[in-house]
Amino acid sequence: MAGTDKRKQSLYFPESMLQEIQKEAARLDRSLSWIVQRCVKIGLPDIRKLPSVNEPDDAEGDDLRGREDE
């Protein structure tokens, strides 16, 4: 990883998600921080594909289409 920036940030996770992170940290013998950083690094390209709240309505994801009748 680049640099040695060690700023602290509090993050709050649902209990079940925190347990999953802890389980993987124990399995891989890594810190919770390392697990979360790897998850961000691996998942960020997919996150960037999500539509922004500032995009027009026609850019909504497939999972939101067809719900006008509900």
A tleap script that builds the chain and sets N, CA, C and O, in Angstrom:
source leaprc.protein.ff14SB
mol = sequence {
  NMET ALA GLY THR ASP LYS ARG LYS GLN SER
  LEU TYR PHE PRO GLU SER MET LEU GLN GLU
  ILE GLN LYS GLU ALA ALA ARG LEU ASP ARG
  SER LEU SER TRP ILE VAL GLN ARG CYS VAL
  LYS ILE GLY LEU PRO ASP ILE ARG LYS LEU
  PRO SER VAL ASN GLU PRO ASP ASP ALA GLU
  GLY ASP ASP LEU ARG GLY ARG GLU ASP CGLU
}
set mol.1.N position { 0.838 -1.187 0.000 }
set mol.1.CA position { 0.000 0.000 0.000 }
set mol.1.C position { 0.876 1.241 0.000 }
set mol.1.O position { 2.009 1.221 0.481 }
set mol.2.N position { 0.344 2.294 -0.535 }
set mol.2.CA position { 1.097 3.525 -0.654 }
set mol.2.C position { 1.103 4.300 0.662 }
set mol.2.O position { 0.068 4.455 1.310 }
set mol.3.N position { 2.254 4.770 1.038 }
set mol.3.CA position { 2.383 5.653 2.185 }
set mol.3.C position { 2.132 4.992 3.526 }
set mol.3.O position { 1.878 3.792 3.628 }
set mol.4.N position { 2.214 5.840 4.564 }
set mol.4.CA position { 2.002 5.348 5.926 }
set mol.4.C position { 0.971 6.194 6.648 }
set mol.4.O position { 1.051 6.359 7.865 }
set mol.5.N position { 0.007 6.730 5.924 }
set mol.5.CA position { -1.047 7.547 6.518 }
set mol.5.C position { -1.879 6.678 7.452 }
set mol.5.O position { -2.441 5.671 7.023 }
set mol.6.N position { -1.961 7.054 8.712 }
set mol.6.CA position { -2.670 6.239 9.694 }
set mol.6.C position { -3.811 7.015 10.338 }
set mol.6.O position { -4.024 6.924 11.547 }
set mol.7.N position { -4.541 7.776 9.533 }
set mol.7.CA position { -5.693 8.498 10.076 }
set mol.7.C position { -6.735 7.495 10.555 }
set mol.7.O position { -6.884 6.415 9.983 }
set mol.8.N position { -7.451 7.867 11.610 }
set mol.8.CA position { -8.477 6.990 12.156 }
set mol.8.C position { -9.850 7.485 11.731 }
set mol.8.O position { -10.088 8.687 11.613 }
set mol.9.N position { -10.753 6.525 11.502 }
set mol.9.CA position { -12.126 6.838 11.143 }
set mol.9.C position { -13.016 5.789 11.780 }
set mol.9.O position { -12.734 4.595 11.691 }
set mol.10.N position { -14.071 6.219 12.410 }
set mol.10.CA position { -15.026 5.261 12.982 }
set mol.10.C position { -16.028 4.872 11.917 }
set mol.10.O position { -16.592 5.732 11.239 }
set mol.11.N position { -16.248 3.594 11.772 }
set mol.11.CA position { -17.240 3.071 10.838 }
set mol.11.C position { -18.206 2.209 11.626 }
set mol.11.O position { -17.801 1.495 12.543 }
set mol.12.N position { -19.468 2.272 11.276 }
set mol.12.CA position { -20.491 1.501 11.976 }
set mol.12.C position { -21.107 0.506 11.002 }
set mol.12.O position { -21.591 0.883 9.934 }
set mol.13.N position { -21.082 -0.778 11.385 }
set mol.13.CA position { -21.605 -1.853 10.564 }
set mol.13.C position { -22.744 -2.545 11.298 }
set mol.13.O position { -22.752 -2.604 12.528 }
set mol.14.N position { -23.705 -3.067 10.546 }
set mol.14.CA position { -24.712 -3.917 11.202 }
set mol.14.C position { -23.996 -5.103 11.857 }
set mol.14.O position { -22.944 -5.543 11.393 }
set mol.15.N position { -24.577 -5.601 12.926 }
set mol.15.CA position { -23.951 -6.673 13.695 }
set mol.15.C position { -23.582 -7.872 12.822 }
set mol.15.O position { -22.484 -8.414 12.948 }
set mol.16.N position { -24.484 -8.287 11.945 }
set mol.16.CA position { -24.217 -9.466 11.112 }
set mol.16.C position { -23.047 -9.225 10.160 }
set mol.16.O position { -22.256 -10.134 9.907 }
set mol.17.N position { -22.933 -8.008 9.632 }
set mol.17.CA position { -21.825 -7.698 8.731 }
set mol.17.C position { -20.506 -7.667 9.500 }
set mol.17.O position { -19.486 -8.156 9.014 }
set mol.18.N position { -20.529 -7.098 10.689 }
set mol.18.CA position { -19.330 -7.064 11.519 }
set mol.18.C position { -18.866 -8.481 11.857 }
set mol.18.O position { -17.666 -8.756 11.855 }
set mol.19.N position { -19.794 -9.369 12.143 }
set mol.19.CA position { -19.434 -10.755 12.434 }
set mol.19.C position { -18.785 -11.421 11.226 }
set mol.19.O position { -17.829 -12.183 11.376 }
set mol.20.N position { -19.298 -11.138 10.031 }
set mol.20.CA position { -18.698 -11.693 8.807 }
set mol.20.C position { -17.279 -11.169 8.617 }
set mol.20.O position { -16.377 -11.922 8.251 }
set mol.21.N position { -17.089 -9.885 8.864 }
set mol.21.CA position { -15.756 -9.279 8.730 }
set mol.21.C position { -14.804 -9.910 9.745 }
set mol.21.O position { -13.668 -10.247 9.413 }
set mol.22.N position { -15.270 -10.066 10.976 }
set mol.22.CA position { -14.445 -10.678 12.018 }
set mol.22.C position { -14.088 -12.119 11.679 }
set mol.22.O position { -12.960 -12.557 11.905 }
set mol.23.N position { -15.049 -12.846 11.139 }
set mol.23.CA position { -14.817 -14.244 10.764 }
set mol.23.C position { -13.735 -14.334 9.680 }
set mol.23.O position { -12.837 -15.172 9.764 }
set mol.24.N position { -13.822 -13.479 8.678 }
set mol.24.CA position { -12.823 -13.491 7.607 }
set mol.24.C position { -11.461 -13.019 8.110 }
set mol.24.O position { -10.429 -13.540 7.688 }
set mol.25.N position { -11.455 -12.030 9.014 }
set mol.25.CA position { -10.195 -11.560 9.582 }
set mol.25.C position { -9.499 -12.693 10.338 }
set mol.25.O position { -8.284 -12.858 10.230 }
set mol.26.N position { -10.258 -13.461 11.092 }
set mol.26.CA position { -9.680 -14.593 11.832 }
set mol.26.C position { -9.193 -15.672 10.862 }
set mol.26.O position { -8.108 -16.225 11.038 }
set mol.27.N position { -9.997 -15.967 9.838 }
set mol.27.CA position { -9.635 -17.004 8.871 }
set mol.27.C position { -8.346 -16.658 8.146 }
set mol.27.O position { -7.503 -17.524 7.911 }
set mol.28.N position { -8.197 -15.376 7.789 }
set mol.28.CA position { -7.019 -14.939 7.033 }
set mol.28.C position { -5.883 -14.446 7.929 }
set mol.28.O position { -4.816 -14.078 7.438 }
set mol.29.N position { -6.115 -14.440 9.243 }
set mol.29.CA position { -5.148 -13.928 10.210 }
set mol.29.C position { -4.729 -12.507 9.844 }
set mol.29.O position { -3.542 -12.187 9.781 }
set mol.30.N position { -5.723 -11.671 9.607 }
set mol.30.CA position { -5.516 -10.260 9.250 }
set mol.30.C position { -6.363 -9.382 10.162 }
set mol.30.O position { -7.250 -9.873 10.861 }
set mol.31.N position { -6.086 -8.084 10.149 }
set mol.31.CA position { -6.855 -7.144 10.965 }
set mol.31.C position { -8.190 -6.822 10.290 }
set mol.31.O position { -8.363 -7.018 9.088 }
set mol.32.N position { -9.124 -6.323 11.096 }
set mol.32.CA position { -10.403 -5.875 10.542 }
set mol.32.C position { -10.166 -4.769 9.513 }
set mol.32.O position { -10.816 -4.736 8.469 }
set mol.33.N position { -9.248 -3.882 9.808 }
set mol.33.CA position { -8.932 -2.788 8.897 }
set mol.33.C position { -8.456 -3.319 7.552 }
set mol.33.O position { -8.870 -2.815 6.508 }
set mol.34.N position { -7.602 -4.319 7.563 }
set mol.34.CA position { -7.083 -4.890 6.321 }
set mol.34.C position { -8.215 -5.488 5.495 }
set mol.34.O position { -8.268 -5.313 4.278 }
set mol.35.N position { -9.128 -6.203 6.177 }
set mol.35.CA position { -10.255 -6.828 5.486 }
set mol.35.C position { -11.116 -5.755 4.820 }
set mol.35.O position { -11.461 -5.878 3.645 }
set mol.36.N position { -11.461 -4.712 5.559 }
set mol.36.CA position { -12.315 -3.657 5.005 }
set mol.36.C position { -11.602 -2.956 3.845 }
set mol.36.O position { -12.226 -2.663 2.826 }
set mol.37.N position { -10.307 -2.686 3.992 }
set mol.37.CA position { -9.563 -2.040 2.905 }
set mol.37.C position { -9.550 -2.905 1.648 }
set mol.37.O position { -9.703 -2.388 0.542 }
set mol.38.N position { -9.371 -4.202 1.806 }
set mol.38.CA position { -9.387 -5.111 0.641 }
set mol.38.C position { -10.772 -5.162 0.010 }
set mol.38.O position { -10.898 -5.193 -1.215 }
set mol.39.N position { -11.815 -5.171 0.843 }
set mol.39.CA position { -13.182 -5.171 0.316 }
set mol.39.C position { -13.438 -3.921 -0.525 }
set mol.39.O position { -14.051 -3.998 -1.590 }
set mol.40.N position { -12.977 -2.792 -0.052 }
set mol.40.CA position { -13.147 -1.545 -0.803 }
set mol.40.C position { -12.369 -1.616 -2.107 }
set mol.40.O position { -12.893 -1.269 -3.165 }
set mol.41.N position { -11.129 -2.062 -2.035 }
set mol.41.CA position { -10.295 -2.133 -3.236 }
set mol.41.C position { -10.900 -3.072 -4.282 }
set mol.41.O position { -10.887 -2.761 -5.473 }
set mol.42.N position { -11.426 -4.211 -3.845 }
set mol.42.CA position { -12.006 -5.188 -4.758 }
set mol.42.C position { -13.372 -4.722 -5.268 }
set mol.42.O position { -13.692 -4.914 -6.441 }
set mol.43.N position { -14.167 -4.121 -4.407 }
set mol.43.CA position { -15.536 -3.767 -4.763 }
set mol.43.C position { -15.738 -2.401 -5.374 }
set mol.43.O position { -16.797 -2.145 -5.948 }
set mol.44.N position { -14.768 -1.513 -5.276 }
set mol.44.CA position { -14.945 -0.145 -5.755 }
set mol.44.C position { -15.294 -0.050 -7.237 }
set mol.44.O position { -16.127 0.784 -7.592 }
set mol.45.N position { -14.712 -0.846 -8.114 }
set mol.45.CA position { -15.127 -0.763 -9.524 }
set mol.45.C position { -16.626 -1.038 -9.715 }
set mol.45.O position { -17.264 -0.396 -10.549 }
set mol.46.N position { -17.188 -1.973 -8.960 }
set mol.46.CA position { -18.625 -2.245 -9.047 }
set mol.46.C position { -19.434 -1.095 -8.457 }
set mol.46.O position { -20.483 -0.737 -8.993 }
set mol.47.N position { -18.961 -0.519 -7.370 }
set mol.47.CA position { -19.649 0.609 -6.744 }
set mol.47.C position { -19.702 1.791 -7.718 }
set mol.47.O position { -20.711 2.491 -7.799 }
set mol.48.N position { -18.621 2.004 -8.447 }
set mol.48.CA position { -18.568 3.115 -9.397 }
set mol.48.C position { -19.546 2.955 -10.556 }
set mol.48.O position { -19.874 3.933 -11.229 }
set mol.49.N position { -20.016 1.726 -10.796 }
set mol.49.CA position { -20.992 1.476 -11.858 }
set mol.49.C position { -22.409 1.859 -11.444 }
set mol.49.O position { -23.279 2.002 -12.302 }
set mol.50.N position { -22.657 2.027 -10.152 }
set mol.50.CA position { -23.989 2.376 -9.668 }
set mol.50.C position { -24.349 3.793 -10.094 }
set mol.50.O position { -23.484 4.667 -10.122 }
set mol.51.N position { -25.614 4.030 -10.425 }
set mol.51.CA position { -26.010 5.384 -10.834 }
set mol.51.C position { -25.932 6.357 -9.665 }
set mol.51.O position { -26.222 6.005 -8.521 }
set mol.52.N position { -25.544 7.556 -9.969 }
set mol.52.CA position { -25.473 8.618 -8.977 }
set mol.52.C position { -26.880 9.121 -8.678 }
set mol.52.O position { -27.769 9.003 -9.521 }
set mol.53.N position { -27.089 9.672 -7.506 }
set mol.53.CA position { -28.391 10.260 -7.187 }
set mol.53.C position { -28.653 11.485 -8.052 }
set mol.53.O position { -29.794 11.931 -8.169 }
set mol.54.N position { -27.604 12.030 -8.657 }
set mol.54.CA position { -27.743 13.219 -9.495 }
set mol.54.C position { -28.012 12.894 -10.963 }
set mol.54.O position { -28.213 13.803 -11.769 }
set mol.55.N position { -28.018 11.602 -11.321 }
set mol.55.CA position { -28.276 11.217 -12.696 }
set mol.55.C position { -29.776 11.265 -12.975 }
set mol.55.O position { -30.580 11.103 -12.056 }
set mol.56.N position { -30.162 11.487 -14.234 }
set mol.56.CA position { -31.592 11.513 -14.582 }
set mol.56.C position { -32.266 10.180 -14.289 }
set mol.56.O position { -31.603 9.147 -14.196 }
set mol.57.N position { -33.606 10.212 -14.142 }
set mol.57.CA position { -34.377 9.015 -13.805 }
set mol.57.C position { -34.175 7.873 -14.790 }
set mol.57.O position { -34.243 6.710 -14.391 }
set mol.58.N position { -33.925 8.171 -16.078 }
set mol.58.CA position { -33.776 7.098 -17.051 }
set mol.58.C position { -32.486 6.304 -16.860 }
set mol.58.O position { -32.265 5.324 -17.572 }
set mol.59.N position { -31.628 6.699 -15.918 }
set mol.59.CA position { -30.381 5.977 -15.650 }
set mol.59.C position { -30.526 5.016 -14.474 }
set mol.59.O position { -29.531 4.468 -14.000 }
set mol.60.N position { -31.758 4.802 -13.996 }
set mol.60.CA position { -31.961 3.910 -12.852 }
set mol.60.C position { -31.570 2.494 -13.217 }
set mol.60.O position { -31.628 2.101 -14.383 }
set mol.61.N position { -31.169 1.726 -12.206 }
set mol.61.CA position { -30.770 0.339 -12.423 }
set mol.61.C position { -31.946 -0.545 -12.773 }
set mol.61.O position { -33.097 -0.184 -12.528 }
set mol.62.N position { -31.659 -1.713 -13.350 }
set mol.62.CA position { -32.697 -2.653 -13.758 }
set mol.62.C position { -33.579 -3.087 -12.597 }
set mol.62.O position { -34.761 -3.376 -12.789 }
set mol.63.N position { -33.020 -3.135 -11.405 }
set mol.63.CA position { -33.788 -3.608 -10.263 }
set mol.63.C position { -34.893 -2.645 -9.866 }
set mol.63.O position { -35.785 -3.019 -9.105 }
set mol.64.N position { -34.858 -1.413 -10.361 }
set mol.64.CA position { -35.872 -0.431 -10.013 }
set mol.64.C position { -36.906 -0.261 -11.126 }
set mol.64.O position { -37.927 0.393 -10.912 }
set mol.65.N position { -36.675 -0.818 -12.277 }
set mol.65.CA position { -37.592 -0.665 -13.404 }
set mol.65.C position { -38.815 -1.558 -13.228 }
set mol.65.O position { -38.748 -2.630 -12.626 }
set mol.66.N position { -39.917 -1.090 -13.763 }
set mol.66.CA position { -41.141 -1.889 -13.733 }
set mol.66.C position { -41.870 -1.850 -12.416 }
set mol.66.O position { -42.737 -2.692 -12.181 }
set mol.67.N position { -41.566 -0.929 -11.560 }
set mol.67.CA position { -42.224 -0.854 -10.255 }
set mol.67.C position { -43.309 0.220 -10.218 }
set mol.67.O position { -43.844 0.512 -9.149 }
set mol.68.N position { -43.641 0.810 -11.362 }
set mol.68.CA position { -44.629 1.879 -11.381 }
set mol.68.C position { -45.990 1.390 -10.900 }
set mol.68.O position { -46.748 2.162 -10.313 }
set mol.69.N position { -46.318 0.096 -11.143 }
set mol.69.CA position { -47.640 -0.414 -10.775 }
set mol.69.C position { -47.751 -0.742 -9.299 }
set mol.69.O position { -48.860 -0.964 -8.812 }
set mol.70.N position { -46.658 -0.780 -8.576 }
set mol.70.CA position { -46.702 -1.195 -7.168 }
set mol.70.C position { -47.208 -0.091 -6.284 }
set mol.70.O position { -47.309 -0.269 -5.070 }
savepdb mol mol.pdb
quit
